[in-house]
């Protein structure tokens, strides 16, 4: 599933909280969701019409909307909508009933990775089904056109299934002396072969019946309806007719001159294969790669400074130059390799029966074969170089158009770096690079933890309603080899390798020591600090936090720990327990990205947040979106009634500040108000 795909999901669910939790699980997993919820039949029918969902997640235990009824309503639309049962737990009876009621799959609500995998799989299946329908439509149109072309073709063509004629065009009937297809419909292909070739043709039919591939062509003596015979060539191709596999047979009266065919496949100037034949060879190579063959590659080669060369030798000698260059290239290739001319001065080399690891060395050998030789062109002797761009060919990139694009990009890259060099694209290079990149960042991260190479920035949060004290958010960065590194680079690595609790403690410890400074104590400084989800389940964190506060004589009220709403929803039980214990030691809690769910305020009945940081998406071009202004106004109204303070972050213009003030927002945060500043080393010196 593409990363930027927005999945429209309709929840058939009694519980708004359960639907919110599932939405958060999917969003946290990188799946963009446009949700709607229905708890009865009328709401479900309305949502089907307004949302046009790709996927329905239905609770089999829903009171007013049974799974079988959901399936019936979906079926009545006539649309392809995947139905997935979303269950808390399962057993054999529930599985059987779920599929009997019409569900396509079953996902476990309490296993986020399972839910995400099922949604991704069903969306990929839906995309595939849609693609198949488009292809079927295109196929029907192609078959219609092919049928018209078959009738109008001058070549005698027939389709044969199990030796019997099932279709023949007018030219075929005329060749054999028949008026209508009905006359040939009961005849076998063997009936049209003259006696001398009958036994050989019977043997061929037996081989074909065993599943062997037909020969490309067969020369024989054919027999007309009146008993006359003629020399002919039969050409075979695999085909289908009305959904059944069959053979396409083309009869030709004249035997093709193979030497002439080979001549037509060659480029007259260079002696290499021409563009048409090279592309045909490339299609064959791609088909073999799709079948699992893993020993092919394509190289594109161009002489460096071609225009300068033609200025030296004259345009009339350009063909002689290309011929001499082609000869040098051929001398470095093997018998299984194919070389051709793909453009005015672009050569293509299809390497076959060569391990992928051997391709760069061969490309370098081609480079040297040209650079170390002297080309005699007319009265001039030239020393030239070439640039080579290529791609390994395997199952991952078995597509001719894409392969040529990758090779062309690699060739341009080699030329832009000065020429006389090789650039080879490896379709598996991304995975290798990602693994190497992960190891690199892990090393930096461990080094930063061991040697205090993290740094803190702070961004002031401005009060709009006259609040007391100074609020700032602490932002984590890392000192890297080439400067300060943003957290988006190293925090995902910390999460994958279980290092987030150590990072969280480092930030908390530095924040407490910062707050212990007399100047900050007198100012009533309050710091907002991001906390990872995994730290919620650290049983020793709160005890450590309390003892650290006491050690540095810092009041808990000065610390506000914050987490995104979506992550709190997916860890609701530990989050509730954590916040309750956090309040007992005097610290406060904030919810980030508030307002992104179906009913965010319901979450506050479980998690007692002091600050609500409104979802940043509402701030984008706020003056031009009255619907976002109304949503912010409603959030502030409800927050005020509950005694919660609101913060609008990512505020970047004065017009938005004015609007947010009118909406009742308590605080604003953003680069427009205050650029993040590095906490001076003296402030955190040990």
Secondary structure, DSSP 8 states (H G I E B T S, - for coil): --TT-EEEEEEE-S-HHHHHHHHHHHHHTT-EEEEEEESSHHHHHHHHHHH--SEEEE-TT-SSS-HHHHHHHHHHHTS--EEEEEESS--HHHHHHHHHTT-SEEEETT-HHHHHHHHHHHHHHHHHHHHHHHHHHHHHHHHHHHHHHHHH-SSEEEEEETTEEEEE-HHHHHHHT-SSTHHHHT-BGGGGB-GGGHHHHHHHHHHHHTT----SEEEEEEE-TTS-EEEEEEEEEEEEETTEEEEEEEEESS---HHHHHHHTB-TTTSSB-HHHHHHHHHHHHHHHHTT---EEEEEEEETTHHHHHHHH-GGGHHHHHHHHHHHHHHTS-TT-EEEE-SSSEEEEEE-S--HHHHHHHHHHHHHHHHT--EEETTEEE---EEEEEEEESGGG--HHHHHHHHHHHHHHHHHTTSS-EEEE-TTHHHHHHHHHHHHHHHHHHHHHHHT-EEEEEEEEEESS---SEEEEEEEEEEETTEEEEHHHHHHHHHHTT-HHHHHHHHHHHHHHHHTSHHHHHHTEEEEEE--GGGGG-TTHHHHHHHHHHHTT--GGGEEEEEEHHHHHHTHHHHHHHHHHHHHTT-EEEEEEET-SS-HHHHTTTS--SEEEE-GGGGTTGGG-HHHHHHHHHHHHHHHHTT-EEEE-S--SHHHHHHHHHHT-SEE-STTT---EE--HHHH--
